[in-house]
Structure formats: structure tokens, C-alpha cells
């Protein structure tokens, strides 16, 4: 990941920028804010082209795996995964020290940052672009739905998505809002500040406002509805609430449900705060938790939503409260991951890798879960694949165009190097062996069972999965 040191006029505290600082360990970008309205623009393509709906046109044909997730109106499902909102440009800057907590000073500092665009070498696609790019590199047809401004950053995002073979539906002011402020809203940015000790901070005027960035959006355009209807999966996350009104998010979920489009929801670390937020936020988040087909959370996030420390019990609680929920996927960091259904528990250990950067790992993980869901992989195989995709991204630096490629994922799975911790898993699963069907992916060469515990050999799962993934490479879906 490139980084930059730049100089500004002095603020209310000494803040000189040295010419060189060591590379930062970039962290996920989640706080977003509109660019200064005086930023210059350029138009590499016509405004009509940038703002129109189109089906993803990949540089390579998608691999043709059979989809056994029977969905009504499957004939019109020309998109595999559509992401809703959370489109931004990440800009990573090295600074000698992070800005202070004083609201006035931070606001002045942000205005200085946004007054002049930094060099394009330090830009990267962020937010839900990470999931879309990761999914496209696995061979899925992807669509991004969200707002980008008619500015240099918006055109940058559109160029990146186009180059990755990802379609775009821009939620534009002419059709998607009532009484909006005109064209003063620009593409969202995330300024990621990193000091010499690798501590980080986000700069965002959202710290000074309780309103979503695009609070003036009220209705879904027909183009957005068509995009959702043509998708097999609609992916939403908690950061959508930073930019879109809760009612608009709920409308997108309802549109998906009416169209037999599966809903994936990752509440993220803001899930708990949203459940304690405004009445509209609480209503929308509860709607998502109940109506999503697949929930994806870290173990900490599952505990914060349920008050239950055990990740399996927390997942089962979320399942019991759901109306349409089929899977709850719990990410356990370096331990691995768990997939919980109403009748089963599947577990897979993480891969042993040298972690360079965790940016985009969770987003890449989501893409692989969607891949397994669409193609009806065995649950434990889906987990192993998702662990591999997340781990392959962690071996690189940064997200956006730096997420894992299919080639890297295949190489990692062929290495068969798992970070197994039998003591951890035995303790976690012991109380569930008498009541649920438990499947655990292990290094054991032979398949076997112990009561209701079914151990699946990792090599067997990989031997079944790799030919399908390699066929994607042979058919040219590997774009990087």
C-alpha cells in the first residue's frame, strides 16, 4: 500500500509533516465524509454512462458452476452479488502525530485535508468495494449500488470497479432523493492517519453530525430496484447507516425479499450502537437481523448483540430470533470460523500465514461465503474456502485492489497448513455434541466420527474444491 507525507499550514497545534515516514500498517476504513465542494473534477466517461444501470461486464467469462440454491425467477438473476452503499475512497497519510480530540481542532484539520487532493498514488477503493472486488476475483458477477459524486474521486471509483469487471448503479440526486441539496455532495472519503508508532485515526465530519451523509435520500430509483431484483445476493453492512437513511436501507431489504434475492448482513462493530440508536435505526437493524438469510459477525460482535459470550450459543440465539435466517457465520480471528444452522454446527480452523495487514480480510471472507452459498458447497468446505480467502488477503498490504486473487487462494489451500488448536475446539464444542450435528474440518487423513462429531479431512475437502476453483482459472476468470 502506498502512503504519503504532506505538509499543511499550521493548525492550532504544531503539525509539521516530515518528508518521509515508515509505511503504515493500514487498517480498515469505515469513517466516511464528503469531499470539500470546491474540489476540481474531470470526466473520463460521459455523465450518462457513469450514472446508468448496467449488468457487470467482466474482462473474462465467469466460471459456470452449477447453482443448486433454487431461487424463484432464477432466469433473471444475472448478477451474483450486489453490494449496497458504503462506497468510498481510502487515502492513507503518514503524520508525525495524530490530531487531538478537540472537536474544533479536528474539524479544522479535516478541512485542511480536504482542501487539496493528495496524489492519486495514495488513493484506494474502500468500503464495500473490497467485497465486490474479492467476489469478482473469485469469478462471481458483481454489482455495486451506492452514491458517488461527479468528481475526481467518483470517477476513480468507477474506473476501479470497471477495471475489475464490476457493474455499477449510482444512486443519483435526480431520482433518489426528495428536497436534496443539489450537487454539493461529493464522493465519500476516508482519511486514514498513521503516526510513526503505527497508531491510527480516522478523520470524518460524521463525528460532528448525527445524520447520515446522504440523509436526503428517501426512495429507491427504478434502476436500483432492478439491480436488486437481478441479484442472487444483496450484501448490506452496518456502515451503510453512516451514509443512507435507515428507511432506505429497509426498503432495499424489502425489495430483495420480494424478488427472492438472498440478504447477507454484517452488522460490524457498530451493530450494538445502532440497536441503541434512534428509533429509525433500531427498527431498521432489527429488520435486517430478522430478515437476512445469512448473518456474518465476529465473536465479539455476536456477544455484543446477544449478551452471550459463547459464539455458538450467540449464533443460535440470533437464529432463533430470525424469520428467514439460514446461516449465522461467526469469525473467530486466528482460530478460524463457525457456521451455525438450525440443525448443525460446522467449524474450520484458520490457515497459518504471515499476516502483513488485516485490511479487507473480513470483506474478502464475505465474498467467499457468498460463493459457497450460491454454489451450494458443503458448509465446512465453504468455511475453509472463506478462511483461505481472508488469509490470502492478510498476506498482502491493504484492501481495494490489494485483496486476494484466486491464484493466491488456490496456492494457500494447496499448502494444507492449518492453525489447529484441538484444545480450544474440543472445549467449545463439547456441550453441543449431544444435541446438534457437529462437523469439524481437521488435518486427519481419514474421515470419521465420534458420537455426533463428524471429522472431515481437510485434504478431502480441498481435493473436491480445488478442481472447481482451477476450472475458473482455466476459463479466464482470474483477472489478476
C-alpha positions as CSV (number, residue, x, y, z in Angstrom):
1,X,0.0,0.0,0.0
2,X,1.4,3.4,-1.0
3,X,1.5,6.1,1.6
4,X,2.2,9.8,1.7
5,X,3.6,12.5,3.9
6,X,2.3,16.0,3.1
7,X,2.5,19.5,4.6
8,X,-0.2,21.9,5.6
9,X,-0.3,25.4,7.1
10,X,-0.1,25.2,10.9
11,X,-3.3,24.4,12.7
12,X,-3.9,25.3,16.4
13,X,-1.2,22.8,17.4
14,X,2.2,22.1,15.8
15,X,1.7,19.6,13.0
16,X,4.6,19.7,10.6
17,X,4.8,16.7,8.2
18,X,8.2,15.2,7.7
19,X,9.2,14.3,4.1
20,X,9.5,10.6,4.9
21,X,8.0,8.2,7.4
22,X,7.9,4.3,7.5
23,X,5.0,2.6,5.8
24,X,1.9,2.4,8.0
25,X,0.0,-0.8,8.8
26,X,-3.2,0.2,7.2
27,X,-6.4,-0.5,9.0
28,X,-10.0,-0.9,7.7
29,X,-11.6,2.4,6.6
30,X,-15.0,2.9,8.0
31,X,-15.5,6.6,8.8
32,X,-16.5,8.5,5.7
33,X,-17.1,12.1,4.8
34,X,-18.0,14.2,1.8
35,X,-15.1,15.9,0.0
36,X,-14.8,19.6,0.0
37,X,-17.2,21.0,-2.6
38,X,-14.5,23.1,-4.3
39,X,-12.6,20.0,-5.5
40,X,-11.9,20.0,-9.2
41,X,-13.5,17.4,-11.4
42,X,-12.8,15.5,-14.6
43,X,-14.9,13.2,-16.8
44,X,-13.1,10.2,-18.3
45,X,-16.5,9.0,-19.5
46,X,-19.9,10.7,-20.0
47,X,-22.1,11.5,-17.1
48,X,-24.9,9.5,-18.6
49,X,-22.6,6.4,-18.7
50,X,-21.4,6.9,-15.2
51,X,-24.9,7.2,-13.8
52,X,-26.7,4.4,-15.7
53,X,-27.5,0.9,-14.7
54,X,-25.6,-1.9,-16.4
55,X,-25.0,-5.5,-15.8
56,X,-21.4,-6.4,-14.8
57,X,-19.3,-7.0,-17.9
58,X,-16.2,-8.9,-16.8
59,X,-13.0,-8.9,-18.8
60,X,-13.3,-12.7,-18.6
61,X,-16.3,-15.1,-18.7
62,X,-17.5,-16.3,-15.2
63,X,-16.9,-19.9,-14.3
64,X,-20.0,-21.9,-14.8
65,X,-20.5,-23.8,-11.6
66,X,-24.0,-25.3,-11.1
67,X,-26.1,-23.3,-8.7
68,X,-28.3,-25.5,-6.5
69,X,-29.7,-22.7,-4.4
70,X,-33.0,-22.7,-6.3
71,X,-34.4,-19.2,-6.4
72,X,-37.6,-18.1,-7.9
73,X,-37.2,-16.1,-11.1
74,X,-33.7,-17.6,-11.5
75,X,-33.8,-16.8,-15.2
76,X,-33.5,-13.1,-14.5
77,X,-30.7,-13.4,-11.8
78,X,-27.9,-12.2,-14.0
79,X,-25.9,-10.8,-11.0
80,X,-24.4,-13.0,-8.3
81,X,-23.7,-10.4,-5.6
82,X,-24.9,-6.8,-5.3
83,X,-23.4,-4.6,-2.5
84,X,-25.5,-1.7,-1.0
85,X,-23.8,1.6,-0.2
86,X,-20.6,2.1,1.7
87,X,-18.6,3.2,-1.3
88,X,-15.6,5.4,-0.5
89,X,-12.0,6.2,-1.5
90,X,-9.4,5.5,1.2
91,X,-6.5,7.9,1.5
92,X,-3.7,6.8,3.8
93,X,-1.4,9.5,5.2
94,X,1.6,9.3,7.4
95,X,1.6,12.0,10.1
96,X,4.1,12.8,12.9
97,X,1.3,12.7,15.4
98,X,-2.5,12.1,15.4
99,X,-4.8,15.0,15.7
100,X,-6.1,15.8,19.2
101,X,-9.6,15.1,20.5
102,X,-10.7,18.7,20.5
103,X,-13.7,18.9,18.1
104,X,-12.8,22.4,16.8
105,X,-9.2,21.4,16.1
106,X,-10.1,18.1,14.4
107,X,-12.7,19.9,12.2
108,X,-10.1,22.5,11.1
109,X,-7.6,19.7,10.4
110,X,-10.2,17.8,8.2
111,X,-10.9,21.0,6.3
112,X,-7.2,21.3,5.5
113,X,-7.0,17.7,4.4
114,X,-10.0,18.1,2.0
115,X,-8.9,21.4,0.6
116,X,-6.4,19.8,-1.9
117,X,-6.5,16.3,-3.3
118,X,-3.3,14.2,-2.5
119,X,-1.5,12.4,-5.2
120,X,-3.6,9.7,-6.9
121,X,-0.9,7.1,-6.0
122,X,-2.3,7.1,-2.4
123,X,-5.9,6.5,-3.3
124,X,-7.6,3.1,-3.0
125,X,-11.1,1.9,-3.4
126,X,-12.6,1.2,0.1
127,X,-15.7,0.1,1.9
128,X,-17.9,-2.3,0.1
129,X,-15.6,-2.1,-3.0
130,X,-13.5,-4.6,-1.1
131,X,-16.2,-7.2,-1.0
132,X,-17.2,-6.6,-4.6
133,X,-13.6,-6.9,-5.9
134,X,-12.9,-10.0,-3.9
135,X,-16.1,-11.7,-5.2
136,X,-15.3,-10.7,-8.8
137,X,-11.9,-12.2,-8.5
138,X,-13.5,-15.5,-7.4
139,X,-15.5,-15.5,-10.6
140,X,-18.8,-14.0,-9.4
141,X,-20.7,-11.4,-11.4
142,X,-20.9,-8.4,-9.1
143,X,-22.8,-5.1,-8.9
144,X,-22.1,-2.1,-6.6
145,X,-25.1,0.1,-5.7
146,X,-24.4,3.4,-4.0
147,X,-23.6,7.1,-4.3
148,X,-20.5,8.5,-5.9
149,X,-20.1,12.2,-6.8
150,X,-19.4,13.7,-10.2
151,X,-15.8,14.4,-9.1
152,X,-12.3,13.0,-9.5
153,X,-12.8,10.6,-6.6
154,X,-16.1,9.3,-8.0
155,X,-14.5,8.8,-11.4
156,X,-11.6,7.0,-9.8
157,X,-14.0,4.6,-8.1
158,X,-15.9,4.0,-11.3
159,X,-12.7,3.3,-13.1
160,X,-11.5,0.8,-10.5
161,X,-14.8,-1.1,-10.5
162,X,-15.0,-1.2,-14.3
163,X,-11.4,-2.5,-14.5
164,X,-12.4,-5.3,-12.1
165,X,-15.4,-6.2,-14.2
166,X,-17.9,-4.9,-11.6
167,X,-21.2,-3.2,-12.6
168,X,-22.4,0.0,-11.0
169,X,-25.8,1.6,-10.2
170,X,-25.3,5.1,-8.9
171,X,-27.9,6.4,-6.6
172,X,-28.1,9.9,-8.1
173,X,-29.8,13.0,-6.9
174,X,-32.2,13.3,-9.8
175,X,-34.1,10.1,-8.9
176,X,-33.2,9.0,-5.4
177,X,-34.0,11.9,-3.1
178,X,-36.6,14.4,-2.2
179,X,-35.6,18.0,-1.4
180,X,-31.9,17.3,-1.6
181,X,-29.1,19.9,-1.7
182,X,-28.2,19.7,-5.4
183,X,-24.7,18.7,-6.4
184,X,-22.8,19.8,-3.3
185,X,-22.4,16.2,-2.1
186,X,-19.3,14.5,-3.5
187,X,-17.8,11.1,-3.2
188,X,-17.1,9.9,0.3
189,X,-13.5,9.8,1.5
190,X,-11.8,8.1,4.4
191,X,-8.7,9.8,5.6
192,X,-6.6,7.1,7.4
193,X,-3.9,8.8,9.5
194,X,-1.0,6.8,10.8
195,X,1.7,8.0,13.2
196,X,5.3,6.8,13.4
197,X,4.3,4.2,16.1
198,X,1.7,2.8,13.7
199,X,-1.2,4.1,15.7
200,X,-4.1,5.3,13.5
201,X,-7.1,7.6,13.5
202,X,-9.9,8.3,11.1
203,X,-10.9,11.9,10.1
204,X,-14.6,12.3,9.5
205,X,-17.2,15.2,9.9
206,X,-19.6,12.4,10.8
207,X,-18.1,12.8,14.2
208,X,-19.9,16.1,14.3
209,X,-23.3,15.1,12.9
210,X,-25.9,12.5,13.9
211,X,-27.4,12.5,10.4
212,X,-26.3,10.0,7.6
213,X,-24.1,11.6,5.0
214,X,-26.9,11.3,2.4
215,X,-29.9,11.8,4.7
216,X,-31.7,13.5,1.8
217,X,-32.2,10.1,0.0
218,X,-35.7,8.8,0.6
219,X,-36.7,6.4,-2.2
220,X,-35.1,3.7,-4.3
221,X,-35.0,4.5,-8.0
222,X,-36.3,2.0,-10.5
223,X,-32.7,1.4,-11.6
224,X,-31.7,0.5,-8.0
225,X,-34.7,-1.8,-7.7
226,X,-33.8,-3.5,-11.0
227,X,-30.3,-4.1,-9.8
228,X,-31.5,-5.7,-6.6
229,X,-34.1,-7.9,-8.4
230,X,-31.4,-9.2,-10.8
231,X,-29.1,-10.2,-8.0
232,X,-28.9,-13.5,-6.2
233,X,-27.5,-11.9,-3.1
234,X,-27.8,-8.4,-1.7
235,X,-25.0,-7.6,0.8
236,X,-25.5,-4.9,3.5
237,X,-23.4,-3.9,6.5
238,X,-23.6,-1.7,9.5
239,X,-21.6,1.1,7.8
240,X,-24.4,1.6,5.4
241,X,-26.1,3.6,8.2
242,X,-23.3,6.1,8.1
243,X,-24.5,7.3,4.7
244,X,-28.0,6.1,4.0
245,X,-31.2,6.7,5.9
246,X,-32.5,3.7,7.9
247,X,-35.7,3.7,6.0
248,X,-34.0,3.5,2.6
249,X,-31.9,0.5,3.8
250,X,-35.1,-1.3,4.9
251,X,-36.7,-0.6,1.6
252,X,-33.7,-2.2,-0.2
253,X,-34.1,-5.3,2.0
254,X,-37.8,-5.5,1.3
255,X,-37.1,-5.2,-2.4
256,X,-34.7,-8.1,-2.1
257,X,-37.1,-10.3,-0.2
258,X,-39.9,-9.6,-2.7
259,X,-37.6,-10.5,-5.5
260,X,-36.3,-13.8,-3.9
261,X,-32.9,-12.2,-3.5
262,X,-31.0,-13.5,-0.5
263,X,-29.9,-10.9,2.0
264,X,-26.4,-11.0,3.7
265,X,-25.9,-8.7,6.6
266,X,-22.7,-7.9,8.5
267,X,-23.6,-5.5,11.3
268,X,-19.9,-4.8,12.1
269,X,-18.7,-3.1,15.3
270,X,-21.5,-0.5,15.1
271,X,-24.3,-3.1,15.4
272,X,-24.7,-2.6,19.2
273,X,-24.7,1.2,19.0
274,X,-27.3,1.0,16.2
275,X,-29.6,-1.1,18.4
276,X,-29.3,1.7,20.9
277,X,-29.6,4.5,18.4
278,X,-32.6,6.4,17.0
279,X,-36.0,4.7,16.7
280,X,-35.5,4.5,13.0
281,X,-32.0,2.9,13.3
282,X,-33.3,0.4,15.8
283,X,-36.2,-0.6,13.6
284,X,-34.0,-1.0,10.5
285,X,-31.3,-3.0,12.3
286,X,-33.8,-5.3,13.9
287,X,-35.4,-5.8,10.5
288,X,-32.1,-6.8,9.0
289,X,-31.3,-9.2,11.8
290,X,-34.7,-10.9,11.4
291,X,-35.0,-10.9,7.6
292,X,-31.4,-11.7,6.5
293,X,-30.7,-15.1,5.1
294,X,-27.1,-15.0,6.3
295,X,-25.6,-13.1,9.2
296,X,-21.9,-12.6,9.5
297,X,-20.2,-11.4,12.7
298,X,-17.0,-11.6,14.7
299,X,-17.3,-13.4,18.0
300,X,-17.1,-10.1,19.8
301,X,-19.9,-8.6,17.7
302,X,-22.1,-11.7,18.3
303,X,-21.6,-11.3,22.0
304,X,-22.4,-7.5,21.9
305,X,-25.7,-8.2,20.1
306,X,-26.8,-11.1,22.3
307,X,-25.0,-10.7,25.6
308,X,-23.8,-14.3,25.2
309,X,-20.1,-15.0,25.3
310,X,-20.1,-18.4,23.7
311,X,-20.1,-17.8,20.0
312,X,-22.1,-20.9,19.2
313,X,-24.9,-20.1,21.7
314,X,-24.8,-16.5,20.5
315,X,-25.3,-17.7,16.9
316,X,-28.1,-20.0,17.9
317,X,-29.8,-17.1,19.7
318,X,-29.6,-14.9,16.5
319,X,-31.0,-17.9,14.5
320,X,-33.9,-18.3,16.9
321,X,-34.8,-14.6,16.6
322,X,-34.6,-14.6,12.8
323,X,-37.5,-15.1,10.4
324,X,-35.6,-16.0,7.3
325,X,-32.1,-16.7,8.8
326,X,-30.5,-19.8,7.4
327,X,-26.8,-19.3,8.4
328,X,-25.0,-17.4,11.1
329,X,-21.3,-17.2,10.4
330,X,-19.0,-16.3,13.3
331,X,-15.5,-15.2,12.5
332,X,-13.0,-16.3,15.2
333,X,-9.9,-14.5,14.1
334,X,-6.8,-16.7,14.1
335,X,-8.8,-19.6,15.5
336,X,-10.9,-20.0,12.4
337,X,-14.7,-19.7,11.8
338,X,-18.0,-21.3,12.7
339,X,-21.2,-21.7,10.6
340,X,-24.4,-22.4,12.5
341,X,-27.7,-23.5,11.0
342,X,-30.9,-24.5,12.8
343,X,-29.7,-28.2,12.8
344,X,-25.9,-28.1,12.6
345,X,-22.6,-26.6,13.6
346,X,-19.6,-26.5,11.2
347,X,-16.1,-25.4,12.2
348,X,-12.9,-24.8,10.3
349,X,-9.5,-23.8,11.6
350,X,-7.7,-20.8,10.2
351,X,-4.6,-21.0,8.0
352,X,-1.1,-20.4,9.1
353,X,0.1,-17.3,7.3
354,X,2.4,-14.4,7.9
355,X,0.0,-11.6,8.4
356,X,1.0,-8.3,6.8
357,X,-2.2,-6.4,7.0
358,X,-5.8,-7.3,8.1
359,X,-7.4,-4.6,6.0
360,X,-10.1,-6.2,3.8
361,X,-9.8,-9.7,5.3
362,X,-13.4,-9.7,6.6
363,X,-14.7,-8.2,3.4
364,X,-12.9,-11.0,1.4
365,X,-14.3,-13.6,3.8
366,X,-17.8,-12.4,3.0
367,X,-17.2,-12.8,-0.8
368,X,-16.1,-16.4,-0.3
369,X,-19.1,-17.2,1.9
370,X,-21.3,-15.8,-0.9
371,X,-19.5,-18.1,-3.4
372,X,-20.2,-21.2,-1.3
373,X,-23.8,-20.2,-0.7
374,X,-24.5,-19.7,-4.4
375,X,-22.8,-22.9,-5.5
376,X,-24.2,-25.0,-2.6
377,X,-20.8,-26.1,-1.3
378,X,-20.7,-28.3,1.8
379,X,-20.9,-26.0,4.8
380,X,-17.5,-26.9,6.2
381,X,-15.9,-26.5,2.8
382,X,-17.4,-23.1,2.4
383,X,-15.8,-22.1,5.7
384,X,-12.4,-23.5,4.7
385,X,-12.6,-21.6,1.5
386,X,-13.6,-18.3,3.2
387,X,-10.8,-18.8,5.7
388,X,-8.4,-19.2,2.8
389,X,-9.6,-16.1,1.0
390,X,-9.4,-14.0,4.2
391,X,-5.9,-15.3,5.0
392,X,-4.6,-14.7,1.4
393,X,-5.7,-11.1,1.7
394,X,-4.0,-10.8,5.1
395,X,-0.7,-11.8,3.4
396,X,-0.8,-8.6,1.3
397,X,-1.0,-5.0,2.2
398,X,-4.2,-3.1,2.1
399,X,-7.6,-3.6,0.6
400,X,-9.3,-2.5,-2.6
401,X,-7.2,-3.7,-5.5
402,X,-4.9,-5.4,-3.0
403,X,-7.4,-8.1,-1.9
404,X,-6.5,-11.7,-2.7
405,X,-6.6,-13.1,-6.1
406,X,-7.9,-16.6,-6.9
407,X,-4.4,-17.8,-7.7
408,X,-3.2,-16.8,-4.2
409,X,-6.2,-18.6,-2.6
410,X,-5.5,-21.8,-4.6
411,X,-1.8,-21.8,-3.6
412,X,-2.7,-21.3,0.0
413,X,-5.2,-24.2,0.1
414,X,-2.8,-26.5,-1.7
415,X,-0.3,-25.9,1.1
416,X,-2.6,-27.6,3.6
417,X,-1.2,-25.6,6.6
418,X,-3.9,-25.2,9.2
419,X,-3.5,-23.4,12.6
420,X,-5.3,-26.2,14.6
421,X,-6.0,-25.9,18.3
422,X,-7.7,-29.1,19.3
423,X,-8.0,-28.0,22.9
424,X,-9.8,-24.8,22.0
425,X,-12.3,-26.5,19.7
426,X,-12.9,-29.5,22.0
427,X,-13.8,-27.2,24.9
428,X,-16.0,-25.0,22.7
429,X,-17.9,-28.0,21.1
430,X,-18.1,-30.4,24.0
431,X,-21.5,-29.2,25.2
432,X,-23.1,-29.4,21.8
433,X,-22.1,-32.9,20.8
434,X,-25.3,-34.5,22.3
435,X,-27.8,-32.1,20.8
436,X,-26.5,-30.9,17.4
437,X,-24.8,-32.4,14.4
438,X,-21.2,-31.1,14.5
439,X,-18.8,-31.1,11.6
440,X,-15.2,-30.2,12.1
441,X,-12.5,-29.8,9.4
442,X,-9.2,-31.2,10.6
443,X,-5.8,-32.4,9.4
444,X,-6.8,-36.0,10.0
445,X,-6.3,-38.1,6.9
446,X,-9.3,-40.4,7.5
447,X,-12.8,-39.2,7.9
448,X,-14.5,-40.4,11.0
449,X,-17.0,-39.7,13.7
450,X,-17.2,-39.6,17.5
451,X,-20.9,-39.6,18.6
452,X,-22.4,-36.6,16.7
453,X,-18.9,-35.2,15.9
454,X,-18.1,-35.7,12.2
455,X,-14.4,-35.0,11.4
456,X,-13.8,-34.2,7.7
457,X,-10.2,-34.4,6.5
458,X,-9.0,-31.1,5.2
459,X,-7.2,-32.7,2.2
460,X,-10.5,-34.4,1.2
461,X,-12.4,-31.1,1.2
462,X,-9.6,-29.3,-0.7
463,X,-9.4,-32.1,-3.2
464,X,-13.1,-31.6,-4.0
465,X,-12.9,-27.8,-4.1
466,X,-9.7,-27.1,-5.9
467,X,-10.7,-28.6,-9.3
468,X,-13.7,-26.3,-9.3
469,X,-11.6,-23.3,-8.5
470,X,-8.9,-24.2,-11.0
471,X,-11.6,-24.5,-13.7
472,X,-12.3,-20.8,-13.0
473,X,-8.7,-20.0,-13.7
474,X,-8.6,-22.1,-16.9
475,X,-11.8,-20.3,-18.1
476,X,-10.1,-17.0,-17.5
477,X,-12.0,-15.6,-14.6
478,X,-8.7,-14.8,-12.7
479,X,-8.2,-11.2,-13.6
480,X,-5.1,-10.5,-11.6
